Amino acid sequence: MLFELEVPTSEKFQIVDITDDVQRLVYRSKVKHGIVIVFTRHTTTGLFINEAENGLLEDIKAKMKELVPKGAGYSHDRIDGNAHSHIRASLFLNPEVVIPIDEAELQLGTWQRILFVELDGPRHRKVQVMVCPCPEFLEE
Ligand code: ZN
């Protein structure tokens, strides 16, 4: 079952915790056992799973900025000036994360959260959430 999650962002570079939204869609799907694939269709966004502690998220943003600074003579900047956003998405993030589901619950660790990263906002973003039942648990 495929859902589309709206993720409006308000900052240029922003990390958004979408865990509760994904869990809500898993409940709505009625899938008890399976996997969920969360997928972003944008080239200047990405996903990762980690702890959503504010200090840590600031550390991660600062490190990405340090390692891939804006406007460092990139070829793509002559198109739309956002090469650093594409490069950060490519080097540090993935377009997707996959999480197991058991008894309709995301099987995340205690401190794990699903984090959406806006790298060229603010924009109105869309994330696909595909909830897939595992065949051996298919019920009538
Ligand atoms: Zn671009």
Residues whose N, C-alpha, C, O or C-beta is under 5 A from the ligand:
A	BS01	ZN	D80 N82
